[in-house]
Structures are given as C-alpha cells and as structure tokens.
Amino acid sequence: MRSYWFGDVVDGGCIPSGGNTEALVRRLHSLRTGMDDFVPLDWEDALTCGICRDRAEYLSFLRELCFAAAEMEIREQYAGKDVELLQMVRTLDEMDELINRLSERVTEWHQVRNPSFSRKYRRTPAHVLVKNIARGNKGALGRVAVHIEEFSAARTELAKEVSNRANRVLPNTSALIGGLVAARLMSHAGGLLPLSRMPASAIQVLGARTALFAHLRTHSPSPKHGIIFQHRRVHNAPREVRGKVARALAGKLAIAARLDHFRGVPVPEFLEKAQARIDLLGGSEE
Amino acid sequence: MIRIGDVLVSKGEGNVYGERMLGGARVWDPFRSKLAALYYTGKGVELLPGMRVLYLGAANGTTVSHVADYTEVVYAVEFAPRPMQDLLEVARRRKNIVPIMADACRPELYAPLVEAVDLLYQDVAQPDQAAIAIRNCAFLRPGGHLILMLKTRSVDVRKQPAEVFRETVDTLAAAGLTVQESVWLIPYHQDHAAIVCTKPGGIP
C-alpha cells in the first residue's frame, strides 16, 4: 500500500482519505513515507479514488490542501510567545543606534551654525542638548531635533514594553538579569528555543563574537562576557572576579532559559539559590 | 525560451515584484534570478508548456513566477515562514503553483503531495546541497533534468569555490546522474554555479 494525500493506493484500487481540508492536513502530517522504495504519486490514481474529475480539479484540490497546511504552519510558528518579543527588542536596539547617530549629527550641524558653541566643561546630557537645539533653531535643523525627541519618547515606551513582555516570556532569565538584557540574549540566540539549547559557555560570550573569533584565530585573551556585561552584577563586580561572576551567571542563565522554555513560569526555589550563588562571588553587591 | 531581442522574458500577469514589461511580456532579470542567469551564461533546460517542476528553495516566489509562466505546474517548496507569506500571495494569483511549506532536506514530509516531475530545480542555502538534490531525485522521472544552483559559500566558506564546484559535480556523477552542463553564473552572481544533470533511463 502507498499512501498519498488523496488516499491509499492498493493493487488495482484506491481508498480515498475523505474528510474536510483540516482532516486532510492532519492525515498528511501523520503519514510516514519511506524514501527508499518510494514511488511518486500518479495523479490518475486520484481519479480512481473518485477524488476529482479531471487534472484541473486535481490541482485545485491539492492547492487548497497546501494553502491550508502552509497557513496553519505559519500561524503556529508566529504564535510562539517569543516571536513578537524578538521583533520588539531588535527594533529597540536599532532605534538606539539611530537616535545616537542622529543626535551626534545634529550636534555637529548646530556647532557649525554657532562657532562659539562647545561642550567642554559642560555636562549637558545628549537629550538635553537635542532639546536645546530643537528650541534654538528654525528650519530643518530644529524640525529634525524635534523628531529625535519624539523618537526618544517612543523608544522609552518601547523599552518598557520589552521589559514587561520579557518578564512574562522569560520569567526566570529576567529575574536573574533583568527583562531588557534577557530579551537581548534571546534576540542574539535567535529565539527562546535556541537560547534554551545553548551551553552556558556560549551564553557567557553571546554578543562578543568579534572578540571570540579573534581569540580562536590569534590566541588573544578570550572574552569574559558579552551581552551579560550589561547587567550591573557583572560590570559592577571588581575586575579580578568579573570573569568568575560572568561564568557563574551564564551557568545559571542557561538553566533559567531551559526553565523558561519548558515550564514558562518562575521557579522560586531555583531563583533563590541562583541569586545567592552569584552574589557570593560578586562580593559586596546586594 | 522566449527572447525579445536579447532580453529573456516570460509571458504572464505582470507586477509580481515590480519587474519591467517589454512588449506585454515580463522581463526576467539575470541579476535577480539565478535561473535567468543560467539562460544567459549557458544552455540550461528548455522550459516547455507541459512540464511538471519541483522547485526547492522557492523563497519569495520571484523566479517561481517566471517558471510558472512557462510550465504546466510548479511544486514550490519553501521552509521559512516570512518568504512563505509572499510565496502564498504569488500562488494565489498563479493557479499552477502548488506552495508547499516544508524542509527540502526532508522529502519524506512532502512526498505524499508531489507527483513525478520532468524538472527538479534547487536553489537552497545549505551545506549539503548535493545530498539534498540526490535525495529529491526520487521525484524526478527517468530522463528528467536536475538544475542545481550551487551556492559554494553555503557549502563551506573556507574552501575555494572552484574546489566545492568540482566536488559537487563528482558527487552528483557518483550518484548516477549524467552531468550535462556546469557553468559559473559570472557576471550575474558571484560564487554561484549552475549544474545541469539528467537522470538516466526512460526515453531520451
């Protein structure tokens, strides 16, 4: 017997599979075809099956099935709770880059218009400077600066949303390292599933690709940390134990990511022990 | 193949991806499509109205739409959800495209859907491109053709493209295919080669 989408072909006959499109898709997924002695289907068997009257109808039914199967598959893949978070955090990082670059550019422009302007001996934060430029300049320069301000506001809002969503999607990872950094780790790994499959040593240097490959090629010192450096536990730790803290944190993050993927809820008994262990190495922090 | 002057075209409903029109036909740009580049740099396989085609690595359906203009039916296999959305949109308008969302490395999953085909076309960014093509030859009728668009950089970036090219041709020949033509797609695509094979048997 050979099984195809429209039915089972037996010697000299054919048993139609029947049912609506959904049932056909389910049957399609349940079929296990061996490729060693595989015989491609003959569409005329579908005629014998009484599925269709001619070739045009055969193709039209087949297309209907394939569209339904593909649409279901796409919906399923997009339904993963990490999929939207991935887009959100990548948008956030690109917005950061854009805001920084544009702020720098309008500052340069502003400087040309005001030959006496200098940032020396003044601690004006970038966003205040952009605000001043927006107020003090007419025409395109002022308008661009206003847009940077608005963009920054949207960025702040997005950052909050990313953090909130990460707390839901990655409860354990977020508890250890904060929602924003947790989301960035996931984005670099390519999703929650790939992150949960990563060894701790890979998580530790995620985001330090250039340094890692320089190390592998030229035997320069290995990177101690990648994105996880952004967490205060790592960057506030004394220099001599920073690598140690990063390693311990990465180890716990690998476990946390697996908990997030397979359980999806915070696990207090794990978190307590993990926090204690990392704090022990970090010394004074908390 | 239909040419207007020197320009390769296909006849069908236009504006799939903003392609230029020429005398009511769709211009098939060799810089965008590797298959079009093959028709400019080599001989390729003549696409005929009765042909059934299995197309692996259909992506956004750009090249697929041109192939569908020429042939009877195209089984278009694509794996990733994002390009699949575009492919479905193209297939909605072109009734002879059967869009299949599956991994070309696992033909057993779409085997119940695909009939025997006259042409197997493969353009996938995978390291084991030759093995994927050989596995999918199960769908190819004896005497049918395989066009493998070899992305040498996807096989192994550390190896010389020429070396990858040679190895792939050898692998295909060792699997019992007759290699008919193998050309680089220069100047249209860097480090890409086309290998045209025939499956032995059947009526020549």
Interface residues (C-beta under 8 A of the other chain):
Chain A: S3 Y4 W5 L28 L31 R32 T33 G34 M35 F38 P40 L41 D42 W43 L59 S60 L62 R63 L65 C66 F67 A69 A70 E71 E73 I74 Q77 Y78
Chain B: V73 P81 M84 Q85 L88 A91 R92 K95 N96 I97 V98 P99 I100 M101 P107 E108 L109 A111 P112 L113 V114 E115 A116 V117 R135 A138 F139 R141
